Amino acid sequence: MQKPKIVAIYGSPRRKGNTATLLKKAIEGARDSGADVEEIVLRDLKISPCLEIYGCLQAGECAIKDDFQLVRDKILNAQGLFLASPVFFYTVSAHTKMLMDRFQSLWVKKYWVDKIPREQQTNTRKGLFISVGATKGKKLFDGMLLSIRYFFDVLDMELWKALLYRELDFQDDVLKHPEYLEEAYLAGKQFARAISG
Ligand SMILES: Cc1cc2nc3c(=O)[nH]c(=O)nc-3n(C[C@H](O)[C@H](O)[C@H](O)COP(=O)(O)O)c2cc1C
Protein backbone atom coordinates (compact mmCIF):
# COMPACT_ATOMS: atom_id res chain seq x y z
CA MET A 1 0.00 0.00 0.00
CA GLN A 2 1.23 3.51 -0.79
CA LYS A 3 2.15 5.71 2.13
CA PRO A 4 -0.15 8.73 2.65
CA LYS A 5 1.60 11.93 1.57
CA ILE A 6 1.81 15.07 3.69
CA VAL A 7 3.48 18.37 2.85
CA ALA A 8 4.77 20.23 5.92
CA ILE A 9 5.36 23.97 5.52
CA TYR A 10 7.50 26.05 7.85
CA GLY A 11 6.04 29.55 7.58
CA SER A 12 8.15 31.35 10.18
CA PRO A 13 11.29 33.26 9.25
CA ARG A 14 12.80 31.82 12.45
CA ARG A 15 14.25 28.42 11.57
CA LYS A 16 14.32 27.02 15.08
CA GLY A 17 11.48 28.95 16.58
CA ASN A 18 8.36 27.82 18.37
CA THR A 19 6.24 26.94 15.36
CA ALA A 20 9.17 25.10 13.74
CA THR A 21 9.68 23.00 16.89
CA LEU A 22 5.98 22.16 17.09
CA LEU A 23 5.84 21.33 13.39
CA LYS A 24 8.83 19.01 13.72
CA LYS A 25 6.99 17.13 16.47
CA ALA A 26 3.88 16.77 14.30
CA ILE A 27 6.06 15.49 11.45
CA GLU A 28 7.70 12.98 13.78
CA GLY A 29 4.27 11.72 14.83
CA ALA A 30 3.07 11.45 11.24
CA ARG A 31 6.18 9.55 10.17
CA ASP A 32 5.79 7.21 13.14
CA SER A 33 2.32 6.46 11.79
CA GLY A 34 3.73 5.61 8.37
CA ALA A 35 3.19 8.85 6.44
CA ASP A 36 5.56 10.17 3.82
CA VAL A 37 6.23 13.79 4.85
CA GLU A 38 7.95 16.35 2.68
CA GLU A 39 9.25 19.44 4.46
CA ILE A 40 9.27 22.90 2.87
CA VAL A 41 10.92 25.92 4.47
CA LEU A 42 9.36 29.03 2.94
CA ARG A 43 12.22 31.35 3.88
CA ASP A 44 14.55 29.29 1.65
CA LEU A 45 12.35 29.73 -1.43
CA LYS A 46 11.86 32.54 -3.88
CA ILE A 47 8.15 33.28 -3.91
CA SER A 48 6.97 36.65 -5.12
CA PRO A 49 3.84 38.24 -3.70
CA CYS A 50 0.78 38.09 -5.98
CA LEU A 51 1.13 41.00 -8.43
CA GLU A 52 -2.58 41.03 -9.32
CA ILE A 53 -1.91 40.94 -13.04
CA TYR A 54 -4.43 38.13 -13.48
CA GLY A 55 -2.31 36.18 -15.95
CA CYS A 56 -4.13 33.23 -14.37
CA LEU A 57 -7.31 34.21 -16.23
CA GLN A 58 -5.88 32.52 -19.34
CA ALA A 59 -5.83 28.98 -18.00
CA GLY A 60 -5.72 29.21 -14.23
CA GLU A 61 -1.93 29.17 -14.22
CA CYS A 62 0.02 31.82 -12.29
CA ALA A 63 2.06 33.92 -14.72
CA ILE A 64 4.88 34.57 -12.26
CA LYS A 65 7.40 31.77 -12.59
CA ASP A 66 9.27 31.09 -9.37
CA ASP A 67 9.24 28.49 -6.59
CA PHE A 68 5.47 28.79 -6.18
CA GLN A 69 4.75 26.20 -8.90
CA LEU A 70 6.93 23.65 -7.12
CA VAL A 71 5.17 24.15 -3.79
CA ARG A 72 1.73 24.20 -5.43
CA ASP A 73 2.32 20.89 -7.19
CA LYS A 74 3.60 19.23 -4.05
CA ILE A 75 0.58 20.42 -2.04
CA LEU A 76 -1.89 19.36 -4.74
CA ASN A 77 -0.31 15.91 -4.94
CA ALA A 78 -0.54 15.28 -1.21
CA GLN A 79 -3.47 14.07 0.87
CA GLY A 80 -2.57 16.34 3.74
CA LEU A 81 -0.92 19.62 4.67
CA PHE A 82 0.76 20.75 7.87
CA LEU A 83 1.09 24.53 7.90
CA ALA A 84 2.88 26.37 10.71
CA SER A 85 3.02 30.15 11.06
CA PRO A 86 3.50 32.48 14.02
CA VAL A 87 1.06 35.32 14.66
CA PHE A 88 2.43 38.48 13.08
CA PHE A 89 0.15 41.48 13.62
CA TYR A 90 -2.81 39.19 14.23
CA THR A 91 -2.42 37.26 11.03
CA VAL A 92 0.04 34.83 9.45
CA SER A 93 3.70 35.67 8.69
CA ALA A 94 4.54 37.46 5.44
CA HIS A 95 6.19 34.31 4.08
CA THR A 96 3.00 32.36 4.65
CA LYS A 97 0.76 35.09 3.29
CA MET A 98 2.75 35.39 0.08
CA LEU A 99 2.27 31.69 -0.57
CA MET A 100 -1.44 31.93 0.23
CA ASP A 101 -1.99 34.87 -2.10
CA ARG A 102 -0.36 33.09 -5.02
CA PHE A 103 -3.05 30.42 -4.70
CA GLN A 104 -5.50 33.01 -5.98
CA SER A 105 -4.51 31.48 -9.34
CA LEU A 106 -6.09 28.21 -8.23
CA TRP A 107 -9.20 30.06 -7.04
CA VAL A 108 -9.42 31.67 -10.50
CA LYS A 109 -8.94 28.29 -12.17
CA LYS A 110 -11.67 26.64 -10.12
CA TYR A 111 -14.34 29.30 -10.18
CA TRP A 112 -13.67 31.48 -13.23
CA VAL A 113 -11.87 29.22 -15.72
CA ASP A 114 -13.35 25.76 -14.96
CA LYS A 115 -16.56 27.37 -13.59
CA ILE A 116 -17.01 24.80 -10.83
CA PRO A 117 -20.27 25.61 -9.00
CA ARG A 118 -19.54 26.61 -5.39
CA GLU A 119 -21.96 23.98 -4.08
CA GLN A 120 -19.82 21.30 -5.75
CA GLN A 121 -16.80 22.33 -3.68
CA THR A 122 -15.81 19.26 -1.68
CA ASN A 123 -13.08 19.06 0.88
CA THR A 124 -11.28 15.89 -0.10
CA ARG A 125 -8.10 16.61 1.82
CA LYS A 126 -7.11 17.59 5.32
CA GLY A 127 -4.95 20.27 6.87
CA LEU A 128 -3.38 20.78 10.27
CA PHE A 129 -2.57 24.36 11.21
CA ILE A 130 -0.09 25.29 13.92
CA SER A 131 0.39 28.77 15.34
CA VAL A 132 1.77 30.58 18.36
CA GLY A 133 1.68 34.16 19.58
CA ALA A 134 3.41 36.13 22.31
CA THR A 135 0.31 37.52 23.95
CA LYS A 136 -2.73 35.93 25.52
CA GLY A 137 -5.75 37.75 24.17
CA LYS A 138 -8.93 35.83 23.52
CA LYS A 139 -9.02 36.95 19.88
CA LEU A 140 -5.32 36.33 19.17
CA PHE A 141 -5.96 33.71 16.49
CA ASP A 142 -9.35 34.89 15.17
CA GLY A 143 -8.03 36.84 12.17
CA MET A 144 -5.62 34.22 10.97
CA LEU A 145 -8.11 31.38 11.39
CA LEU A 146 -10.53 33.09 9.05
CA SER A 147 -7.76 33.43 6.44
CA ILE A 148 -6.66 29.84 6.93
CA ARG A 149 -10.18 28.44 6.53
CA TYR A 150 -10.69 30.26 3.25
CA PHE A 151 -7.21 29.31 2.07
CA PHE A 152 -7.82 25.64 2.87
CA ASP A 153 -11.15 25.82 0.99
CA VAL A 154 -9.28 26.77 -2.17
CA LEU A 155 -7.14 23.67 -1.67
CA ASP A 156 -10.28 21.48 -1.21
CA MET A 157 -9.06 21.00 2.29
CA GLU A 158 -10.83 20.69 5.60
CA LEU A 159 -9.20 22.36 8.62
CA TRP A 160 -8.82 19.08 10.49
CA LYS A 161 -7.27 20.64 13.58
CA ALA A 162 -5.61 23.87 14.70
CA LEU A 163 -2.95 23.76 17.41
CA LEU A 164 -2.80 27.29 18.85
CA TYR A 165 -0.58 28.34 21.74
CA ARG A 166 -0.44 31.67 23.54
CA GLU A 167 2.37 33.36 25.49
CA LEU A 168 5.28 31.96 23.51
CA ASP A 169 7.68 34.64 22.36
CA PHE A 170 11.40 33.84 22.55
CA GLN A 171 12.76 31.14 20.29
CA ASP A 172 12.82 28.32 22.86
CA ASP A 173 9.73 29.25 24.86
CA VAL A 174 7.85 26.22 23.59
CA LEU A 175 10.44 23.90 25.15
CA LYS A 176 9.09 24.92 28.56
CA HIS A 177 5.84 23.21 27.59
CA PRO A 178 6.46 19.54 26.93
CA GLU A 179 2.67 19.08 26.94
CA TYR A 180 2.41 21.24 23.78
CA LEU A 181 5.10 19.16 22.08
CA GLU A 182 3.33 15.96 23.05
CA GLU A 183 0.04 17.33 21.71
CA ALA A 184 1.72 18.19 18.39
CA TYR A 185 3.29 14.72 18.17
CA LEU A 186 -0.07 13.03 18.83
CA ALA A 187 -1.84 15.30 16.36
CA GLY A 188 0.70 14.28 13.71
CA LYS A 189 0.10 10.62 14.48
CA GLN A 190 -3.68 10.93 14.38
CA PHE A 191 -3.56 13.03 11.24
CA ALA A 192 -1.58 10.38 9.37
CA ARG A 193 -4.13 7.77 10.42
CA ALA A 194 -7.02 10.03 9.42
CA ILE A 195 -5.71 10.50 5.89
CA SER A 196 -4.90 6.81 5.50
CA GLY A 197 -8.67 6.26 5.38
C1 LIG B 1 6.73 41.03 12.95
C2 LIG B 1 6.19 40.42 14.20
C3 LIG B 1 4.85 40.63 14.53
C4 LIG B 1 4.31 40.03 15.66
N1 LIG B 1 2.99 40.25 15.95
C5 LIG B 1 2.43 39.64 17.03
C6 LIG B 1 1.05 39.84 17.35
O1 LIG B 1 0.30 40.54 16.66
N2 LIG B 1 0.55 39.22 18.44
C7 LIG B 1 1.33 38.43 19.25
O2 LIG B 1 0.83 37.90 20.24
N3 LIG B 1 2.64 38.19 18.96
C8 LIG B 1 3.20 38.79 17.88
N4 LIG B 1 4.54 38.55 17.57
C9 LIG B 1 5.31 37.61 18.40
C10 LIG B 1 5.42 36.21 17.75
O3 LIG B 1 4.15 35.68 17.44
C11 LIG B 1 6.14 35.25 18.72
O4 LIG B 1 7.46 35.73 18.97
C12 LIG B 1 6.23 33.82 18.24
O5 LIG B 1 6.72 33.00 19.29
C13 LIG B 1 7.12 33.66 17.02
O6 LIG B 1 7.02 32.32 16.56
P1 LIG B 1 8.26 31.56 15.88
O7 LIG B 1 9.26 31.33 16.98
O8 LIG B 1 7.70 30.29 15.38
O9 LIG B 1 8.76 32.45 14.81
C14 LIG B 1 5.12 39.19 16.49
C15 LIG B 1 6.47 39.02 16.17
C16 LIG B 1 7.01 39.61 15.04
C17 LIG B 1 8.46 39.37 14.69
The ligand as a Gaussian input file, in Angstrom:
#p B3LYP/6-31G(d) Opt

LIG

0 1
 C        6.730000      41.035000      12.949000
 C        6.190000      40.421000      14.200000
 C        4.855000      40.630000      14.527000
 C        4.306000      40.030000      15.664000
 N        2.987000      40.246000      15.948000
 C        2.426000      39.637000      17.025000
 C        1.052000      39.840000      17.345000
 O        0.302000      40.536000      16.656000
 N        0.551000      39.222000      18.444000
 C        1.327000      38.431000      19.251000
 O        0.830000      37.901000      20.237000
 N        2.637000      38.193000      18.955000
 C        3.201000      38.785000      17.880000
 N        4.538000      38.553000      17.574000
 C        5.312000      37.610000      18.402000
 C        5.424000      36.214000      17.753000
 O        4.147000      35.680000      17.439000
 C        6.143000      35.252000      18.715000
 O        7.458000      35.734000      18.972000
 C        6.228000      33.824000      18.238000
 O        6.718000      33.003000      19.287000
 C        7.123000      33.657000      17.018000
 O        7.020000      32.325000      16.563000
 P        8.259000      31.560000      15.880000
 O        9.261000      31.327000      16.982000
 O        7.697000      30.285000      15.377000
 O        8.760000      32.451000      14.814000
 C        5.120000      39.193000      16.487000
 C        6.471000      39.018000      16.171000
 C        7.007000      39.613000      15.036000
 C        8.458000      39.370000      14.693000

